[in-house]
């Protein structure tokens, strides 16, 4: 789908200035193969919201995708602890992965920092931290999954680019998509999203603005 291709291209372009080259290649290889549902959802959420998106939509999609990939990599590293079986004095792929995870999240935050999605990005990382803490302690977590948090972030990043309130129904639908997928890893857009996703999201977005504390309104710092 076109939105997925745009999201992948934007994410890969965002890391082209990373040095050293080994780190850049590791990040680019990951972005070339990963699921780009989060980034694609940014474009779809913007299309589903009445109005015209600003010129920074591709950067928003890249930001969401990079945050997700960085946190997915962090989750993988925490769950597998790959460095415990390697020579501590040697350069290992795990060392590069740790650095890649940090840079991906940092790059994503930078792209979202001056948008209405900045607070949602911070909330996503905080929820991820609480969920990982609960998992390591053997507790059942009350926080959302990483995928649910990131899909919500994608809805906020895309819809707010149009300059309007973010429809509550759109956010709820995005979270529902993540919850309905279930098992990891995240599948491709063709597997996760419904047929004609733009039409479905336009219907759930509805014509009315959201109300309540969860409403996300434009920030003057974005323009």
Secondary structure as UniProt FT lines:
FT   HELIX           2..14
FT   TURN            15..17
FT   HELIX           21..33
FT   HELIX           37..48
FT   TURN            55..56
FT   HELIX           57..80
FT   HELIX           82..85
FT   TURN            88..89
FT   HELIX           93..112
FT   TURN            113..114
FT   TURN            116..117
FT   HELIX           118..136
FT   TURN            137..138
FT   HELIX           146..160
FT   TURN            161..163
FT   HELIX           168..181
FT   HELIX           189..192
FT   TURN            195..196
FT   HELIX           197..205
FT   TURN            213..214
FT   HELIX           220..222
//
